[in-house]
Amino acid sequence: MRCVRLRLCAIGLLMLTSPLFAQTEQPAKPPAQLAPRTVPSQVQLFIPYKQYSQEENQRILKLYEPLRVSDVSDGMDTVGLQDIGIVDESIRPLWKDTENFTHRIVGIAVTARYVPTNKRLAKTSDKDVEYWYDNITGEPYMDALFPGSVLVIDAEGDNDTRSIGSTNILDWQKLGMRGVITSGGLADSDEIIFHKVPAYHKRMGRGFRPGRNEIESVNRPITLGGVLVRPGDIVMADGDGVIVVPREHAEEVAKAAMQYLDNIGLERYQKTQQGKKP
């Protein structure tokens, strides 16, 4: 009889404590702004997302390491992709290194899009600012960055807003990002130049994000200087500007571009690989 009572007590204790355990095991609440994972039938997405392995990404990037934007542009023409991927010249480098060319970017696109918000704040208290950054205009793409990636931000319409500053750009770099390219605003330029983080932008941006913009999507197709950029595409940038190579043509474009890499460009690549000035 005592054994039965002990069993009943144990069962009762388990029933009382199991909800507590269940609560501690629940995942953290997603930001309030995060859309449902299931897309309703009224929403139609026509450009699919494709995931590439890190091994495949690194293999493709090696083909582009010696090349310049001009070589890749010629390679695109050679394979029949004339006037494809050439980003408007308004997207320009924040700084240039004419000794070691460390302002160059060769990477795999991770995309993000910020849009002008229709929300306003009467006052921006510390609590309001924290809520806005956590739930409305955050940086969820940080989870998508990887070694060899380039962050491409479509922020064309958010006016004098800075989506990039010295603190977050250094955090992104620590995750393996090779550089950032945006059609929007950039601030803390002195510090970014001091730390030599490759950055290409359209304008300076002084205003912070609360009350100005909100994150719309991560790793969806975006536009940059009139060019379609999809996650996984090859993005290159140097003193001549920015070019985007569609991923499905990446290998043939790289092979075609090699014939246009002249001796001067090749010497530059070889010496920078050795840590010497070209």
C-alpha positions as CSV (number, residue, x, y, z in Angstrom):
1,M,0.0,0.0,0.0
2,R,2.8,2.4,0.8
3,C,4.4,1.6,-2.5
4,V,1.2,2.6,-4.3
5,R,1.0,5.8,-2.4
6,L,4.6,6.7,-3.3
7,R,3.9,6.0,-7.0
8,L,0.8,8.3,-6.9
9,C,2.9,11.0,-5.2
10,A,5.6,10.7,-7.8
11,I,3.0,10.9,-10.6
12,G,1.4,14.0,-9.0
13,L,4.7,15.7,-8.5
14,L,5.6,15.0,-12.2
15,M,2.3,16.5,-13.3
16,L,2.8,19.6,-11.2
17,T,6.4,20.2,-12.4
18,S,6.1,19.3,-16.1
19,P,4.5,22.6,-17.1
20,L,7.4,24.4,-15.5
21,F,9.9,22.3,-17.5
22,A,8.0,22.8,-20.7
23,Q,8.1,26.6,-20.2
24,T,11.9,26.6,-19.8
25,E,12.3,24.6,-23.0
26,Q,10.2,26.9,-25.2
27,P,12.3,28.8,-27.8
28,A,12.7,32.5,-27.5
29,K,9.8,34.6,-28.9
30,P,10.6,35.9,-32.4
31,P,10.6,39.7,-33.0
32,A,7.1,41.1,-33.2
33,Q,7.8,42.2,-36.7
34,L,8.7,38.7,-38.0
35,A,6.2,37.4,-40.5
36,P,4.7,33.9,-40.2
37,R,6.8,31.1,-41.7
38,T,3.8,29.9,-43.8
39,V,3.1,32.2,-46.7
40,P,-0.6,32.7,-47.2
41,S,-2.1,31.9,-50.6
42,Q,-2.6,35.6,-51.4
43,V,1.2,36.1,-51.3
44,Q,3.1,34.8,-54.3
45,L,6.9,34.5,-54.5
46,F,8.3,33.8,-58.0
47,I,12.1,33.8,-57.6
48,P,13.1,30.8,-55.5
49,Y,15.8,30.8,-52.8
50,K,18.6,28.4,-53.4
51,Q,21.1,27.3,-50.7
52,Y,24.7,26.6,-51.7
53,S,27.2,24.7,-49.7
54,Q,30.2,26.4,-48.2
55,E,32.5,24.1,-50.2
56,E,30.8,25.2,-53.5
57,N,30.9,28.8,-52.4
58,Q,34.7,28.7,-51.7
59,R,35.3,26.8,-55.0
60,I,33.6,29.5,-57.0
61,L,35.3,32.4,-55.1
62,K,38.7,31.0,-55.8
63,L,38.0,31.5,-59.5
64,Y,37.3,35.2,-59.0
65,E,40.1,36.1,-56.6
66,P,42.6,37.2,-59.3
67,L,40.0,39.1,-61.4
68,R,39.0,42.7,-61.6
69,V,35.5,44.2,-62.2
70,S,36.6,45.1,-65.7
71,D,37.7,41.5,-66.4
72,V,34.4,40.1,-65.2
73,S,32.5,42.7,-67.2
74,D,34.3,41.5,-70.3
75,G,33.7,37.9,-69.3
76,M,30.0,38.6,-69.0
77,D,30.0,40.0,-72.6
78,T,31.8,37.0,-73.9
79,V,29.2,34.5,-72.6
80,G,26.3,36.6,-73.9
81,L,25.4,38.6,-70.8
82,Q,25.9,42.1,-72.2
83,D,24.8,44.9,-69.9
84,I,23.8,42.4,-67.2
85,G,25.0,43.0,-63.6
86,I,26.7,46.3,-64.0
87,V,25.7,48.4,-61.0
88,D,25.1,52.1,-61.4
89,E,28.2,54.1,-60.8
90,S,26.4,56.0,-58.0
91,I,27.3,53.1,-55.8
92,R,30.9,53.9,-55.0
93,P,33.7,52.9,-52.6
94,L,33.9,54.8,-49.3
95,W,37.7,54.5,-49.5
96,K,40.4,53.1,-51.8
97,D,43.7,51.4,-51.0
98,T,45.9,51.9,-54.1
99,E,48.8,50.1,-52.5
100,N,47.4,46.7,-51.4
101,F,43.9,47.1,-52.9
102,T,42.2,46.0,-49.7
103,H,39.1,47.9,-50.7
104,R,38.3,45.2,-53.2
105,I,35.4,42.8,-52.5
106,V,34.8,39.4,-53.9
107,G,32.0,37.5,-52.2
108,I,28.8,35.6,-52.1
109,A,25.7,37.8,-51.7
110,V,23.6,37.8,-48.6
111,T,20.8,40.3,-49.2
112,A,18.7,42.5,-47.0
113,R,16.1,45.1,-47.7
114,Y,15.1,48.1,-45.6
115,V,12.0,50.2,-46.5
116,P,10.8,53.6,-45.4
117,T,8.5,53.2,-42.4
118,N,5.1,54.6,-42.0
119,K,5.4,54.4,-38.2
120,R,6.4,57.4,-36.1
121,L,7.3,58.0,-32.5
122,A,6.2,61.1,-30.5
123,K,9.5,60.8,-28.6
124,T,12.4,58.4,-28.8
125,S,13.1,57.3,-25.3
126,D,15.8,54.7,-24.6
127,K,13.0,52.1,-24.3
128,D,11.4,53.1,-27.6
129,V,14.8,53.0,-29.4
130,E,15.6,49.5,-28.0
131,Y,12.2,48.2,-28.9
132,W,12.5,49.6,-32.5
133,Y,15.9,48.0,-33.0
134,D,14.8,44.7,-31.5
135,N,11.5,44.3,-33.3
136,I,11.2,46.7,-36.3
137,T,14.5,47.6,-37.8
138,G,16.9,45.0,-36.6
139,E,19.7,43.0,-38.3
140,P,18.4,39.4,-38.6
141,Y,20.8,38.9,-41.5
142,M,23.6,38.5,-39.0
143,D,22.5,34.8,-38.7
144,A,23.0,34.4,-42.5
145,L,26.5,35.8,-42.8
146,F,29.4,33.4,-43.3
147,P,33.1,33.5,-44.3
148,G,33.2,34.7,-47.8
149,S,29.9,36.5,-47.8
150,V,29.2,40.1,-48.9
151,L,26.3,41.9,-47.3
152,V,24.2,43.7,-50.0
153,I,21.6,46.1,-48.5
154,D,18.8,47.6,-50.5
155,A,17.9,50.8,-48.7
156,E,17.2,53.0,-51.6
157,G,14.2,54.9,-50.3
158,D,15.0,55.5,-46.6
159,N,16.5,58.9,-47.2
160,D,19.0,60.3,-44.6
161,T,19.0,57.1,-42.6
162,R,22.1,55.2,-41.6
163,S,21.8,51.4,-41.7
164,I,25.5,51.0,-41.4
165,G,27.8,52.3,-38.8
166,S,31.2,51.6,-37.2
167,T,29.9,49.2,-34.5
168,N,27.7,46.9,-36.6
169,I,30.0,46.8,-39.6
170,L,32.8,45.5,-37.4
171,D,30.4,42.9,-35.9
172,W,29.5,41.7,-39.4
173,Q,33.1,41.5,-40.4
174,K,33.8,39.2,-37.4
175,L,31.2,36.8,-38.8
176,G,33.3,36.4,-42.0
177,M,31.7,39.1,-44.1
178,R,34.2,40.4,-46.7
179,G,32.5,43.8,-47.2
180,V,29.2,45.6,-47.4
181,I,27.5,47.3,-50.4
182,T,24.4,49.4,-50.0
183,S,22.1,51.7,-52.0
184,G,21.3,53.5,-48.8
185,G,23.1,55.4,-46.1
186,L,26.3,54.9,-44.2
187,A,27.7,56.8,-41.2
188,D,30.8,56.7,-39.0
189,S,32.9,56.9,-42.1
190,D,36.0,58.0,-40.4
191,E,36.0,54.9,-38.2
192,I,35.1,52.6,-41.0
193,I,38.0,53.9,-43.1
194,F,40.3,53.7,-40.1
195,H,39.5,50.0,-39.6
196,K,39.7,49.4,-43.4
197,V,36.4,47.6,-43.8
198,P,35.5,47.5,-47.5
199,A,32.3,49.5,-47.9
200,Y,30.4,50.8,-51.0
201,H,27.5,53.2,-50.6
202,K,25.3,55.7,-52.4
203,R,25.2,58.4,-49.8
204,M,26.0,59.4,-46.3
205,G,23.3,58.8,-43.6
206,R,23.1,60.6,-40.3
207,G,19.7,59.8,-38.9
208,F,19.2,56.6,-36.8
209,R,16.6,54.0,-37.9
210,P,13.8,54.4,-35.3
211,G,11.0,56.4,-37.0
212,R,12.7,56.2,-40.4
213,N,13.0,52.6,-41.7
214,E,12.1,49.0,-41.0
215,I,13.6,45.7,-42.2
216,E,11.5,44.1,-44.9
217,S,13.3,40.9,-45.8
218,V,16.5,38.9,-45.6
219,N,17.8,36.7,-48.4
220,R,15.2,37.7,-50.9
221,P,15.9,39.2,-54.3
222,I,16.7,42.9,-54.1
223,T,17.9,45.7,-56.5
224,L,21.1,47.5,-56.3
225,G,21.9,50.4,-58.6
226,G,19.4,49.0,-61.2
227,V,20.7,45.4,-60.9
228,L,19.0,42.3,-59.6
229,V,20.9,40.7,-56.7
230,R,19.8,37.3,-55.4
231,P,21.3,35.5,-52.4
232,G,24.1,33.3,-53.6
233,D,25.1,35.5,-56.6
234,I,28.8,36.6,-57.0
235,V,29.4,40.2,-56.1
236,M,32.6,42.0,-57.0
237,A,33.6,45.6,-56.3
238,D,36.8,47.6,-56.8
239,G,37.7,51.1,-58.0
240,D,35.8,50.6,-61.2
241,G,32.5,50.0,-59.4
242,V,30.3,47.0,-58.6
243,I,29.2,44.0,-60.7
244,V,26.9,41.1,-59.9
245,V,27.3,37.7,-61.6
246,P,24.2,35.5,-61.7
247,R,25.2,32.3,-59.8
248,E,24.1,30.0,-62.6
249,H,26.7,31.6,-64.9
250,A,29.4,32.1,-62.3
251,E,31.8,29.4,-63.5
252,E,31.6,30.2,-67.2
253,V,31.9,33.9,-66.6
254,A,35.0,33.4,-64.4
255,K,36.7,31.2,-67.0
256,A,35.9,33.7,-69.8
257,A,37.1,36.6,-67.7
258,M,40.6,35.1,-67.2
259,Q,41.6,35.8,-70.7
260,Y,41.2,39.6,-70.1
261,L,43.4,39.6,-66.9
262,D,46.5,41.3,-68.3
263,N,50.0,41.0,-66.9
264,I,49.6,44.2,-64.8
265,G,46.4,42.8,-63.1
266,L,48.0,39.4,-62.6
267,E,51.1,41.0,-61.1
268,R,48.9,43.0,-58.7
269,Y,47.1,39.8,-57.6
270,Q,50.3,37.8,-57.1
271,K,52.0,40.5,-55.0
272,T,49.0,41.2,-52.9
273,Q,48.8,37.5,-52.2
274,Q,52.4,37.6,-50.9
275,G,51.7,40.6,-48.7
276,K,53.8,43.0,-50.9
277,K,52.9,46.2,-52.6
278,P,52.2,45.8,-56.3
